[in-house]
Amino acid sequence: MIVFRVFWLLVAGVAVALTMWAGTWPAQLCGPIPGPGDLPEECSISTARVLGVWPLIGLGTVLSAPAVLSAAVMRTWIPVLAVVAYGGMSVAGLVNWWNHWAMLLCAVPLMLLAILFGVLQLLVATDDETGPANA
């Protein structure tokens, strides 16, 4: 089962990479940006510059948490919760596509990876339970 721990930690690494990539997206707000400093009124300003680093750290934490939990617990029902969590984040990103919450759309590829690894983990767990030792 160490292979699945590595897989889930890989998903967490992809979540962090997607978060760093989302920080380079152009800001969704095209107008005067409220807050400290005089930022130009352009749409080409990165999201990290507009929102700051802390929202991106929060996004990375939220996106990597289901995968880290799956790697830590290694129960057969945890991948189902990870897929549900990533699905909920994807829907939240889609519903809020016009503001900074759209960065939650980074959960879509993570949800696909979670489905793949979750199904594989469930199949291996089912094979272990019905193997010759249990016959």
C-alpha positions in Angstrom: 0.0 0.0 0.0 3.1 2.3 0.1 2.5 2.8 -3.7 -0.9 4.5 -2.9 0.7 6.7 -0.3 3.2 7.9 -3.0 0.3 8.4 -5.4 -1.7 10.5 -2.9 1.4 12.6 -2.1 1.9 13.1 -5.8 -1.6 14.5 -6.0 -0.8 16.8 -3.1 2.3 17.9 -5.0 0.2 18.6 -8.1 -2.2 20.6 -5.9 0.7 22.8 -4.8 2.0 23.2 -8.4 -1.5 24.1 -9.6 -1.8 26.7 -6.8 1.5 28.3 -7.8 0.3 28.3 -11.4 -3.0 29.9 -10.4 -1.1 32.7 -8.7 0.2 33.7 -12.1 -3.3 33.9 -13.7 -4.4 37.4 -14.7 -6.5 39.1 -12.0 -10.2 38.7 -12.6 -10.9 42.3 -11.6 -10.5 44.9 -14.3 -10.7 48.2 -12.6 -9.4 50.1 -9.6 -8.1 47.6 -7.2 -9.0 48.4 -3.6 -6.3 48.0 -1.0 -2.9 49.4 -0.1 -0.6 50.5 -2.8 -1.1 52.0 -6.2 -1.6 49.1 -8.5 -2.3 49.9 -12.2 -5.8 49.4 -13.5 -4.9 46.5 -15.8 -6.3 43.0 -16.2 -2.8 41.6 -16.8 -1.8 41.9 -13.1 -1.3 38.5 -11.6 -3.7 37.1 -9.0 -0.8 36.8 -6.5 -0.1 40.5 -6.8 -3.7 41.5 -6.4 -4.7 39.2 -3.6 -1.4 38.6 -1.9 0.3 35.4 -0.9 -1.9 34.3 1.9 -5.0 33.5 -0.1 -2.8 31.3 -2.4 -1.3 29.5 0.7 -4.9 28.9 1.8 -5.8 27.6 -1.6 -2.8 25.3 -1.7 -3.7 24.0 1.8 -7.3 23.4 0.9 -6.4 21.7 -2.4 -3.8 19.4 -0.9 -5.7 18.5 2.3 -7.8 15.6 0.8 -4.8 14.0 -0.8 -2.6 14.3 2.3 -5.5 12.9 4.4 -5.8 10.0 2.0 -2.1 9.3 2.2 -2.1 9.5 6.0 -5.2 7.4 6.8 -5.1 4.8 4.0 -8.6 3.5 4.5 -10.7 2.3 1.6 -13.4 4.9 2.1 -11.1 7.9 2.3 -10.6 8.2 -1.5 -14.4 8.5 -1.9 -14.3 11.5 0.5 -11.3 13.0 -1.5 -13.3 12.7 -4.7 -16.3 14.3 -3.1 -14.2 17.1 -1.7 -12.5 17.8 -5.0 -15.9 17.7 -6.7 -17.3 20.2 -4.3 -14.3 22.5 -4.8 -14.7 22.2 -8.6 -18.4 23.1 -8.4 -17.6 26.1 -6.1 -15.0 27.3 -8.6 -17.4 26.9 -11.5 -20.2 28.7 -9.7 -17.9 31.6 -8.8 -16.0 31.8 -12.1 -16.1 35.6 -12.2 -14.2 36.3 -9.0 -11.1 35.0 -7.3 -12.9 31.8 -6.1 -12.6 30.6 -9.7 -9.1 29.4 -8.6 -10.9 26.4 -7.1 -11.3 25.2 -10.6 -7.8 23.8 -10.1 -9.6 21.0 -8.3 -10.9 19.5 -11.6 -7.6 17.7 -12.6 -7.1 16.8 -8.9 -10.6 15.2 -8.9 -9.8 13.2 -12.0 -6.5 12.0 -10.4 -8.4 11.2 -7.2 -11.0 9.1 -9.1 -8.2 7.2 -10.9 -6.2 6.5 -7.7 -9.3 5.9 -5.6 -10.6 3.3 -8.0 -7.2 1.6 -8.2 -7.0 1.6 -4.4 -10.5 0.2 -4.0 -9.7 -2.6 -6.5 -6.5 -3.6 -4.8 -8.2 -3.5 -1.4 -11.0 -5.7 -2.7 -8.5 -8.1 -4.2 -6.7 -8.3 -0.8 -9.9 -9.1 1.0 -10.9 -11.9 -1.4 -7.5 -13.4 -1.9 -6.6 -17.0 -1.1 -5.8 -16.3 2.5 -9.4 -15.4 3.1 -10.9 -18.3 1.2 
